[in-house]
Amino acid sequence: MTEISKYVTNLEREQRLLEDKIKRKNTELERAEKKLKTMTSVKPPHQDEQDRLEQDMERLYQLYAEKFRNLTFLEKELEYYNAREQHEAELKNQALDHQRRNIIEDQKRYEQATD
């Protein structure tokens, strides 16, 4: 019988210890939750400036993206324009070469006719 009473006494003691431990943990949890609540509700002193800077950065990025798109478009247009000008210049040079050959041939025929 004494063994059973010792066993029961030990169990009761362990139960009290566990209950105390649970109470301490619950108290710690309540404190941590309270601290978290105050931390999340309080705005850091630099938060307003950070929000403003983020808005400025978003605006500047939008401006950058627009300018980049415009620049890319204009570069493509310039390439197209230069290629067209190059092609037109080649056509003009071909026409001039053709006219020169015709003039030279006409001069040779004229010289042969006058000889």
C-alpha positions in Angstrom: 0.0 0.0 0.0 2.8 2.4 0.7 4.1 1.9 -2.8 0.8 2.9 -4.3 0.5 5.9 -2.0 4.1 6.9 -3.0 3.2 6.4 -6.6 0.1 8.5 -6.2 2.0 11.2 -4.3 4.6 11.3 -7.0 1.9 11.6 -9.7 0.2 14.4 -7.8 3.5 16.2 -7.4 4.3 15.8 -11.1 0.8 17.0 -12.0 1.2 20.1 -9.9 4.6 20.7 -11.5 3.2 20.3 -14.9 0.2 22.6 -14.1 2.7 25.2 -12.8 4.7 24.8 -15.9 1.6 25.2 -18.1 0.6 28.4 -16.2 4.1 29.8 -16.7 4.0 29.0 -20.4 0.5 30.5 -20.7 1.7 33.7 -18.9 4.7 33.9 -21.2 2.5 33.4 -24.2 0.1 36.1 -23.1 3.1 38.5 -22.6 4.5 37.6 -26.0 1.1 38.1 -27.7 0.6 41.5 -25.9 4.1 42.5 -27.0 3.4 41.4 -30.6 0.2 43.4 -30.6 1.9 46.6 -29.4 4.8 46.1 -31.9 2.4 45.6 -34.8 0.2 48.6 -33.9 3.1 51.0 -33.4 4.5 52.6 -36.5 8.3 53.0 -36.6 9.4 56.6 -36.8 10.9 56.3 -40.2 7.8 54.5 -41.7 6.3 57.7 -43.2 9.5 58.5 -44.9 9.9 55.0 -46.2 6.3 55.0 -47.6 7.0 58.4 -49.3 10.3 57.1 -50.8 8.6 53.9 -52.0 6.0 56.1 -53.8 8.7 58.3 -55.3 10.6 55.2 -56.4 7.5 53.7 -58.0 6.8 57.0 -59.9 10.4 57.2 -61.0 10.4 53.6 -62.2 7.2 54.3 -64.2 9.0 57.3 -65.8 12.1 55.3 -66.5 10.1 52.5 -68.1 8.2 55.0 -70.3 11.5 56.6 -71.4 13.1 53.3 -72.1 10.2 52.2 -74.3 10.3 55.5 -76.1 14.1 55.2 -76.6 13.8 51.7 -77.9 11.0 52.7 -80.3 13.1 55.7 -81.6 16.2 53.6 -82.0 14.2 51.1 -84.2 12.8 54.0 -86.2 16.2 55.4 -86.7 17.5 52.1 -87.9 14.6 51.8 -90.3 15.2 55.4 -91.5 19.0 54.9 -92.0 18.4 51.6 -93.9 15.9 53.4 -96.1 18.3 56.3 -96.7 21.1 53.8 -97.5 18.9 52.0 -100.0 17.8 55.2 -101.6 21.5 56.3 -101.8 22.4 53.0 -103.4 19.6 53.4 -106.0 20.8 57.0 -106.8 24.4 55.8 -107.2 23.3 53.0 -109.5 21.3 55.5 -111.6 24.3 57.8 -111.7 26.6 55.0 -112.7 24.1 54.0 -115.4 24.0 57.6 -116.7 27.8 57.9 -116.7 28.1 54.7 -118.7 25.5 56.0 -121.1 27.3 59.3 -121.5 30.7 57.5 -122.0 29.1 55.3 -124.6 27.5 58.3 -126.3 30.9 60.1 -126.3 32.6 57.0 -127.8 29.9 56.8 -130.5 30.2 60.5 -131.2 34.0 60.3 -131.4 33.8 57.3 -133.7 31.2 59.1 -135.9 33.5 62.2 -136.2 36.6 60.2 -137.1 
